[in-house]
Each structure stands twice: as structure tokens, then as C-alpha cells.
Amino acid sequence: MNHSAATPLLIFDVDGTLVGGESNDWAAFGSAYHEVTGIDLDLSLFDRLNDVTAHSVIRAALMEAGEPEPLPVIQDIAEAYAGILAAKIERNPGVFGPTEGAVELLAELDRRSYDRAIATGDWTKSISLKLDIAGIPWRGVPMATSSDRPTRAETIALAAERAGRPLSETVYVGDGTWDYRATRSLGIRFIGTGTKQDALCEAGAQHMLSDLHPENFFPVLAQVLES
């Protein structure tokens, strides 16, 4: 990390942004919740909650079910989820691949000496599995997860802190409306990508990418920095 203010700190979401396979991911998450609690997880929570992290979804689901919210239960669900993901990956190593252009973009960012970090709503153990199998270079990159902080805004702020850069120099790249809302609450810049672009535009996001290929990313980044 060069910690240079000449270029922004780029913080990336993971699921739907750097790594695909979201339908498999959500199914595994729901299976883990059922395995530990015996209750079916209402996946509409992902659309109904203003803030979406593994922690916030489980907390909301337990509250809606009238269940207590002991931390050991959340930890048990996190472990079960990682185990189910590992089994899925063993059966089908291609279940979580990189999104289009992601690997090339990260290599180009390193070549151009951009500082980057990761802020994800997933837990550390499970996100590590997905990053590894997708071939996303992440080890040694500052990262904050739902294992560290319960809300997405807090994970973004912690990722910037771990990268040694102020939030004012940060651009966050994400695919969910909750990503955009978190950046609004933090007062930082945002680039949208992924499969939910209509919802992002409706929420107010202005800078969008259909993929992460470097030749598409850098012109949009320049627009964001000028705005």
C-alpha cells in the first residue's frame, strides 16, 4: 500500500461485485439458518432491510421469529454457513467465480499502485472461501467483514481505517442498494455494478458499470472523482 492521496482508496464489496454465484450463496445462507434454528429464513429480508449484512439479516430474522438473539447462535450459523459453502465448492469448484473483469481490474489497480481494500457484509470465514475459489487476490489487502462490525457503513469505515486512508479519499464499489445507502450515510463516493443496476439507479446512484473491465472502470472512476 502506498497510502498516496494522489489516487483514491478503492474499497470493494465482494458478493455480486467481485464474486458471482449469489443464488447459491443465499441458498447456503438459508440452509445454515435452518440447520441451527429449525426455522426457514425469509429471503425477502435481503430486499426489505435498509442495511444488509450477515449479522443484520440474522438479527432481523430472529426478531421476526420471536427468538432471542444470543451471540453464540449467530456464531453457530456463521460456522454452519461456512461448512455448507465448503461442501458446495468441493462438489462444484466453479460455483463462485469472479465477476466479469474483476481479476483484470485488480491486477491493473496494483500495477497503477492504487490502494484498495475490501468491505463486505459477509463473515470472514465464508467470504475467504469464496474469494479463494474465485481466484480474487485478497490476502494482504485490508478487509473488514460482518465478523468485525454489524453494519455495512461500519465495515466500510473500518476497511478505510485499516488501509490507513481517510473516508474522504474513498470510493466504494458495490452492487446493492444497501451499499449505496451506506456510502450516502458516510458521505463517500460510489460506483455501482452487478445485476441490480435498475434498483441502484432508482435509489439515486449515478455512476454505473456493467462489468469491471479496466477499460470501462477507469473512465467511470474519473467521472466520479470529478463530480
C-alpha positions in Angstrom: 0.0 0.0 0.0 1.4 3.3 -1.0 -1.0 5.5 1.0 -0.8 8.2 -1.6 -3.6 10.8 -1.6 -3.0 11.3 -5.4 -5.3 8.4 -6.1 -8.4 7.4 -4.2 -8.7 4.4 -1.9 -10.9 1.9 -3.7 -13.0 -0.3 -1.4 -14.8 -3.2 -2.9 -17.8 -5.2 -1.9 -17.5 -8.9 -2.7 -20.7 -10.8 -3.3 -22.2 -9.6 -6.6 -19.3 -7.2 -7.1 -16.1 -9.2 -7.2 -17.6 -12.7 -6.9 -20.7 -14.2 -8.6 -22.9 -17.1 -7.6 -25.3 -15.2 -5.4 -28.2 -17.6 -5.8 -26.0 -20.4 -4.5 -24.8 -18.1 -1.7 -28.2 -17.2 -0.5 -29.4 -20.8 -0.6 -26.4 -21.8 1.6 -27.1 -18.9 4.0 -30.8 -20.0 4.3 -29.8 -23.6 4.9 -27.4 -22.7 7.6 -30.0 -20.6 9.4 -32.5 -23.5 9.2 -29.8 -26.0 10.4 -29.1 -24.1 13.6 -32.6 -22.6 14.4 -35.0 -25.1 12.8 -36.7 -22.1 11.2 -36.9 -21.3 7.4 -35.2 -18.0 6.6 -37.3 -15.4 4.8 -35.0 -14.4 1.9 -37.2 -11.3 1.3 -35.2 -9.8 4.2 -32.5 -9.1 1.7 -34.9 -6.7 -0.1 -36.7 -5.3 2.9 -33.8 -4.3 5.2 -32.2 -0.9 4.8 -28.8 -2.4 5.9 -27.8 -5.9 4.7 -25.0 -7.8 6.4 -24.9 -11.4 7.6 -25.3 -10.1 11.1 -28.2 -7.7 10.4 -30.1 -10.4 8.4 -29.8 -13.0 11.1 -30.7 -10.5 13.8 -33.8 -9.3 11.9 -34.8 -12.9 11.2 -34.5 -13.9 14.8 -36.5 -10.9 15.9 -39.3 -11.6 13.4 -39.4 -15.2 14.7 -39.7 -14.0 18.3 -36.4 -15.7 19.1 -33.7 -14.4 21.4 -30.6 -13.1 19.8 -27.7 -14.7 21.7 -24.3 -14.2 20.0 -23.5 -18.0 20.2 -26.4 -18.6 17.9 -25.1 -16.1 15.3 -21.7 -17.7 15.6 -23.2 -21.2 15.1 -24.9 -20.0 12.0 -21.7 -18.5 10.7 -19.9 -21.8 11.2 -22.7 -23.8 9.6 -22.8 -21.4 6.6 -19.0 -21.8 6.0 -19.4 -25.5 6.2 -22.2 -25.6 3.6 -20.2 -23.3 1.3 -17.1 -25.5 1.6 -19.2 -28.6 0.6 -20.7 -26.7 -2.3 -17.3 -25.7 -3.5 -15.9 -29.2 -3.2 -18.8 -30.5 -5.3 -18.5 -27.7 -7.9 -15.4 -25.5 -7.7 -16.9 -23.1 -10.3 -19.9 -22.3 -8.1 -18.4 -19.0 -7.1 -16.5 -17.4 -10.0 -15.1 -13.9 -10.4 -17.4 -11.3 -11.9 -16.5 -10.2 -15.4 -13.3 -8.1 -15.4 -12.7 -8.3 -11.7 -9.4 -10.2 -11.8 -8.1 -8.0 -14.6 -9.1 -4.8 -12.8 -7.5 -5.7 -9.5 -4.2 -6.6 -11.4 -4.4 -3.2 -13.1 -5.0 -1.4 -9.9 -1.9 -3.0 -8.4 0.1 -2.1 -11.5 -1.0 1.5 -11.1 -0.3 1.5 -7.3 -3.9 2.2 -6.2 -4.7 1.5 -2.6 -7.6 -0.9 -2.3 -9.5 -2.6 0.5 -12.5 -4.9 0.9 -15.6 -4.2 3.0 -18.2 -7.0 2.9 -21.4 -7.8 4.7 -20.4 -11.5 4.9 -18.5 -13.1 7.7 -14.7 -13.5 7.4 -14.5 -17.3 7.2 -17.2 -17.7 4.5 -16.0 -14.7 2.4 -12.5 -16.1 2.5 -13.7 -19.3 0.9 -15.5 -17.5 -1.9 -12.6 -15.1 -2.6 -10.1 -18.0 -2.7 -12.2 -20.2 -5.1 -13.0 -17.2 -7.3 -9.2 -16.5 -7.7 -9.6 -13.0 -6.3 -6.2 -11.8 -4.8 -7.2 -10.6 -1.3 -4.6 -11.8 1.1 -2.7 -8.8 2.5 -5.4 -6.5 1.4 -7.1 -4.6 4.2 -10.5 -6.1 4.8 -13.5 -5.6 7.2 -16.4 -8.0 7.4 -19.6 -8.7 9.4 -17.4 -10.6 11.8 -15.9 -7.2 12.7 -18.8 -4.8 12.6 -22.6 -5.4 12.4 -23.5 -2.7 9.8 -22.2 -2.1 6.3 -21.3 1.5 6.9 -19.2 0.4 9.9 -17.4 -2.2 7.8 -16.6 0.4 5.1 -15.2 2.8 7.7 -13.1 0.1 9.3 -11.7 -1.0 6.0 -10.6 2.5 5.3 -9.1 2.8 8.7 -7.2 -0.5 8.2 -5.9 0.8 4.8 -4.7 4.0 6.6 -6.8 6.3 4.4 -9.5 8.8 5.4 -13.0 8.2 4.2 -12.9 11.5 2.3 -10.5 9.8 -0.1 -12.6 6.7 -0.6 -14.6 5.4 -3.5 -16.8 2.3 -2.7 -17.7 -0.2 -5.5 -20.8 -2.3 -4.8 -23.8 -3.9 -6.3 -26.6 -3.5 -3.7 -28.9 -0.6 -2.8 -27.7 -1.2 0.8 -24.1 -0.5 -0.4 -25.3 2.8 -1.9 -27.2 3.8 1.2 -24.1 3.1 3.4 -22.0 5.4 1.2 -24.6 8.1 1.5 -24.6 7.8 5.2 -20.8 8.1 5.2 -20.6 10.9 2.7 -18.3 9.0 0.3 -18.4 8.3 -3.5 -19.9 5.2 -5.0 -19.7 3.2 -8.2 -22.5 0.7 -8.9 -22.1 -2.6 -10.7 -23.6 -6.1 -10.8 -27.1 -7.3 -11.7 -29.2 -4.9 -9.7 -28.5 -1.7 -11.6 -32.1 -0.7 -12.1 -32.6 -0.7 -8.3 -29.4 1.2 -7.8 -30.4 3.9 -10.3 -33.8 4.2 -8.7 -32.1 4.6 -5.3 -30.1 7.5 -6.7 -26.8 6.0 -7.8 -25.4 8.0 -10.7 -22.2 6.1 -11.8 -22.7 2.6 -13.0 -20.7 -0.2 -14.7 -21.9 -3.2 -16.5 -18.7 -5.0 -15.7 -15.3 -4.4 -14.1 -13.0 -4.5 -17.1 -10.3 -1.8 -16.6 -11.1 0.0 -19.9 -14.6 0.5 -18.6 -13.8 1.2 -14.9 -11.2 4.0 -15.2 -13.4 6.4 -17.3 -16.2 6.0 -14.8 -13.8 6.4 -11.9 -12.6 9.7 -13.5 -16.2 10.9 -13.7 -16.8 10.1 -10.0 -13.7 11.9 -8.9 -14.7 15.0 -11.0 -18.2 15.1 -9.6 
